Amino acid sequence: MKNGLSTAKMVLIGLANDVYTDRRTDLPLTEYPEFYQGLGLLVQRIDQYESLGHIITDMENGKLEMIGYFQEDDEAVMDFLKEVRDSM
């Protein structure tokens, strides 16, 4: 069985990749390097999580809004936890 924390990180990283890929079409090619630097910083932040609790706290506090987890959106957190469970 997979570890819950590592699975949660992979779910978030996959979502981040999807969001950045979708948003890139609104930019000229010359802006890609700076734009994708944001993805790199986000993946770095995700990889630094040490517990599921820390991830959920950041979601609840709006620190992951750039990938769709808005402050105090309990339903989104529950959907995330279900996705993590289903991915294990």
C-alpha positions as CSV (number, residue, x, y, z in Angstrom):
1,M,0.0,0.0,0.0
2,K,1.2,3.5,-0.8
3,N,2.1,6.1,1.8
4,G,-0.7,8.6,2.2
5,L,1.6,11.6,2.3
6,S,3.5,10.7,-0.8
7,T,0.2,9.9,-2.6
8,A,-1.2,13.3,-1.5
9,K,1.9,15.0,-2.8
10,M,1.6,13.3,-6.2
11,V,-2.1,14.3,-6.4
12,L,-1.2,17.9,-5.8
13,I,1.8,17.9,-8.2
14,G,-0.4,16.3,-10.9
15,L,-3.1,19.0,-10.3
16,A,-0.4,21.7,-10.4
17,N,0.9,20.4,-13.7
18,D,-2.6,20.3,-15.2
19,V,-3.4,23.9,-14.0
20,Y,-0.1,25.3,-15.4
21,T,-0.5,23.4,-18.7
22,D,-4.0,24.8,-19.1
23,R,-3.0,28.4,-18.3
24,R,0.0,28.5,-20.6
25,T,-2.2,28.9,-23.6
26,D,-3.0,32.4,-22.5
27,L,0.7,33.4,-22.6
28,P,3.1,34.2,-25.4
29,L,6.0,31.7,-25.7
30,T,8.4,34.3,-24.4
31,E,6.7,34.3,-21.0
32,Y,6.9,30.5,-20.5
33,P,10.2,30.5,-18.5
34,E,9.0,32.9,-15.9
35,F,5.5,31.3,-15.8
36,Y,6.9,27.8,-15.3
37,Q,9.2,29.0,-12.6
38,G,6.0,29.4,-10.5
39,L,5.3,25.7,-11.1
40,G,8.8,24.8,-9.9
41,L,8.3,26.8,-6.7
42,L,4.9,25.2,-6.1
43,V,6.3,21.7,-6.6
44,Q,9.1,22.5,-4.2
45,R,6.6,23.7,-1.6
46,I,4.5,20.5,-2.1
47,D,7.6,18.3,-1.7
48,Q,8.4,20.0,1.6
49,Y,5.2,18.9,3.3
50,E,5.8,16.6,6.2
51,S,2.3,15.6,7.0
52,L,-1.2,15.4,5.5
53,G,-2.3,17.8,8.3
54,H,0.1,20.5,7.0
55,I,-1.3,20.1,3.5
56,I,-4.9,20.4,4.8
57,T,-4.0,23.4,7.0
58,D,-2.5,25.2,3.9
59,M,-5.6,24.3,1.9
60,E,-7.9,25.7,4.6
61,N,-5.8,28.9,4.9
62,G,-5.8,29.6,1.1
63,K,-2.2,28.8,0.5
64,L,-3.0,26.5,-2.4
65,E,-5.5,28.8,-4.1
66,M,-3.4,28.8,-7.3
67,I,-4.5,25.2,-7.9
68,G,-8.1,25.6,-6.8
69,Y,-8.1,25.1,-3.0
70,F,-9.7,28.2,-1.6
71,Q,-9.7,29.3,2.0
72,E,-12.2,27.5,4.1
73,D,-13.5,25.3,1.3
74,D,-14.2,22.1,3.3
75,E,-15.8,20.4,0.3
76,A,-12.7,20.7,-1.8
77,V,-10.6,19.4,1.1
78,M,-12.9,16.4,1.4
79,D,-12.7,15.8,-2.4
80,F,-8.9,15.9,-2.2
81,L,-8.8,13.4,0.6
82,K,-11.1,11.1,-1.3
83,E,-8.9,11.4,-4.4
84,V,-5.8,10.5,-2.2
85,R,-7.6,7.5,-0.8
86,D,-8.7,6.3,-4.2
87,S,-5.1,6.7,-5.5
88,M,-3.7,4.5,-2.8
